[in-house]
Amino acid sequence: MKSDQRIAGWIFVAPALAVISVFFLVPVILAAGLSLTDFDLYALGSLKNLQFVGLDNYVAVLRMGLFWRALGNTLYFVVAGVPLSVAAATGAALLVHSRLARWRGFFRLALFTPVVTNLVAVAVIWKYLFEKRYGIVNYVMALFGLHPIDWLGSPRLAMPTIILFATWKNFGYAMIIVLAGLQAIPEELYEAARLDGAGSWTQLRHITLPLLGPTLMTVGLLTMVGYFQLFAEPYVITEGGPLQSTLSVLYLMYNQGFDWWNLGLASAIAFVLFSLTLAATGVLVHAGRRRGWV
């Protein structure tokens, strides 16, 4: 009987495994092989021009000054963006979950709407909102007597502007997860705390946030992995500028692969980014285990 159940289980998961193999595992294996070659535009024309170069592409990536600039920008985006997104998601979830929120359905719709909007479309709108001469943000600032700011033309402000956009665009998805975590906390704990005289702030510190630890861990992990793949925002809003201040590792991979047709080098950049993401995930999971969240 157990053997029959095992066979039946494999039969049920076989279609999903086949799809994963065709559209994920096979491309990953091919990309890994591609990273060990000098595959470029000439090799695309004729495979006779293809040569095996071993780890030369990885060495070239690590020696590339532009890669380290892109890596610094990506880490800046992750380190600043992830906590901001998690905090925004937590605050929004607390608002929606609060009994004070009379229009709970409206808040849920309004806060989740940015998630389902088209990224490129809203990025274009965001670009014009922060335009120096005609943008609405500078127009509102001028009403208060403030001078216009070149948000997207300043190497110092371009990345913070993109971080703000990414937070607004993505926090709604994390909000849903945090909201589910809030609804899983037993109401009896809050009732007992209120009987002991605990106020709202005390309940938040000693009940809500500690019990939300595993949920916030999950949200932070998902957000971090997504933010390491920064591409569309700088591609649409700043094109990697100004002065490469918003160039990300994934954007650099795109440039090498599809602007210069150095597909072998681009594949190497992709696997370096994967290794960095995996390492950061391991660090976050280890920190979560020490706190008992994993």
N, C-alpha and C positions, 0 to 999 in steps of 0.2 A: 504493500500500500504506500509506504513512504517513497519507494522508488517511482511509483506511478505519479505521486504528487510532485516529486522533483522534476520529472519529465514534463508534466503539465505546466509547471512553473516556467521552465525554460521555453516552452512553446509560446506562452503568453508574452514573455519579455523578448522573444526573438525579433519581432518586427522593430521594436524600439532599439535594440542593440544593433540591428542592421543599419538603421538610419544614422545612429551615432557613429558607427564605423565608417559609413560612406561619406558623411558630411563633416565629421570631426577628426576621427583618428587618422584616416587616410590622408587628408590635407596636412595634418600636423607632421606626420611621418615624411611626407614629400617636402614640406617646408624645411624640416630638419636636414634632409639630404641636400636641399637647395642651398642652405647656409654654408655647406662645405664645398661649394663650387664657385666659379667666377661667372655665374649665369648673368648675362647682360643682353643688350639689344642684339649683339652679333650672334650670341648663342640662340636667341629667340628665332633668328633667321635660319640658322643651321646648327644642329646639335654637335656637329663636328668641331665647332669653335668652343665647346664646353670643356672646361678643365677642372679637375679636382684640386682644390687648394688647401684642404684640411681645415685647420683652425685659423688660417690667415685672416679670414673675414672678422673673426672675433677679436683678434689682435688689433686689426685696423679700427674696429669700433672703439676699443678701449684707448687707442691712441688719438682718437678724433676729438679735438677740442670742442667742436660743435655738439658732440654727443654729451659731454659733461655739462655744457651749458643747458642743453635740453633736459638732462636729468635733474639738474638743480631747479629748473622751472617746474618740472613735474612734481618733485618732492615738495616744493613750496606750495603748489596747488593742493597736494594731498594733505600735508600737515596743517595747512590753514583751512582748507575746505571741508575736510571730514568732520572735525569737531563742530564747525559752524553748522553744517548740515544736520548733524545728529542733535545739536541743541535746538535748532529750528524745528525739527521733527518732533522732539520731545515737548517743546512748548506748545506746538500746534495740537498735539495729541491731548495734552492736559486741558487745553481750551475746549476741544470738542467733547472730551469726556466729562468736563465739569458740569455740575448741575446748574451753574449760572448761565450756561450757554443755552438761551431760550430757542435760538434758531440753529439747532445742532445740525440739521440736514443741510442748511445753507452753508454753514461753515465747512462741512465736509466736502461739499461740491466745490466751493470757492478755493479751498486749500489744495484739493487734489487736481484741479483743472490744469495747472501747468505741466503735470506729468504726462497727460494725454495729448498735449499740443505738440505740433511738429517742431522738432528741435531747430531745424534750419530756419523755418519761418519766424519763430520767436527770437532767434539769434539775430536775424536781420533787423527786426523791430527794435531789439535791445541796442543794436549798433547805432540806430538813428536816435534813440532816446538819449544816448550819451555823446552824440556828435557835438563838437565844440561850438560851432556857430549857430546851428539850427535845432539842436537837441532840446527836448522838453525839460530835461534835468537842469541844464544851464539856464534855460528860460525862467524856471521857477526860482533858481538861485538869484537871478537878476532882479526879480521882484522884491527880494529882501536886501538888495544892495550889494550882493556878492559878485565878485568877478568870475567870469566863465573859466572852467577848468578843462584842460585837454585830457579827458579821462582815458581815451584810447590811443592818444598820441604820445603819452608820457611813459617811458620805460618803468617808472616807479608806480604808476597807477593802473596800467593796462591789466596786469595780472589780478590785482584785487577786484577790478571791475568784472573780470571773467569769473572769479570765485563767487562774487555776489550773484551773478547770473546763474551759475551752476547750482548754487544753493537754492535759489528761488525755483529753478526748474525741477529739481530732484527731491526736495525734502518731503513732498506729498506722499511719495511711495513709502519712504521710511516712516512717515506719520501713521500710515495704516498698520504697519507692523507694531509700532509702539502702542497704538491704540488697542490692538489685540492683547498686548501684554498687560495694559492697564485693566482691561476687562477681566483678565484672568486672576487678578488680585482679589482675595476674598473680602467681601464687604465687612465681615465680622471683625477684621483687624482694625478697620477705621472706627467701627462702633466702640470697640474696647478702648481705643486710643482717646476717643472723645469723652468716654466716661471717666478716664483718668485725667481729663483736663488738657489734653494735647490740642494745640491749635493746628491750623492748616499747614503752616510752615514746618512745624515739628512732624506732622504726619508725612509730609513730602520727604523730609530728610531721613526719617527713621523707618518708614514703611514703603513708600512708593519707589523711591530711587534704589534702595537696596534690592527690592524684589524685581525691579526692572533690569537689574544687572545683566542677566543672560540675554534679554531682548535687546538691550542697548549694545551688547557685544555683537550680536548678529547684525544689527543695523550698521554698526561701525565697520564690520568686516565687509559687508556687501557694498557699502559706500566707498570704502577704500579701494577695493578691487576695481570698481567702476571708475574711480577718479584717476587711477594709474593709467587708464586708457583714454586720457584727455586727447581729443582730436577735433571734434566738430566745432567746439566753441571758438578756439583760436583760428581755425581754418576759415570760419565764416566772418568772425568779428574783426580780427586783427591780422589775419594771414601770417601769424607767427611773429609779427613785429609788435611795437617798434624796437629796432635794434635787437631782434631775436629774444625779446624779453618774455614772449608768450610761446616760444617754440617748445613743443613737448617732444618726448621720445617717440610717441606714435606718429606725430607730425613729421619728425625727422625720417622715420621709417618710410612714410608715404612719399616724401620728397626723393629719397634715394631709390625707392622702388618704381615710382610712376612718373617722376620728373626726369630722373637721370637713368632709369632702367638698370640700376645696379641691384638686381633682384637677389643675388647671393648675399650682398652686404645688408640689404633690407631685411632678409630673413634672419640674419645673425642679430640685427638690432631687435627683432621681434622676440627672439629667444633670450636675449639679455634682459629685455623688459619682463618677460615671463619669469625669469629667475629672480629678479628684484621683487616682483609682486609676490612670488611664492615665499621669499625670505621675509618680507614684511608681514605676510599673513601668518607665518610661523611665529614671529615675535608677538603679534597681537593675540594669537591663540594661547601662547605660553603665558602671557600676562593674564589672560582670562582664566586659565587653569589655576594660577596662584590665588586668584580671588574666589575660586569655586564657581565661576560662571560657565565653564565648559565641562 
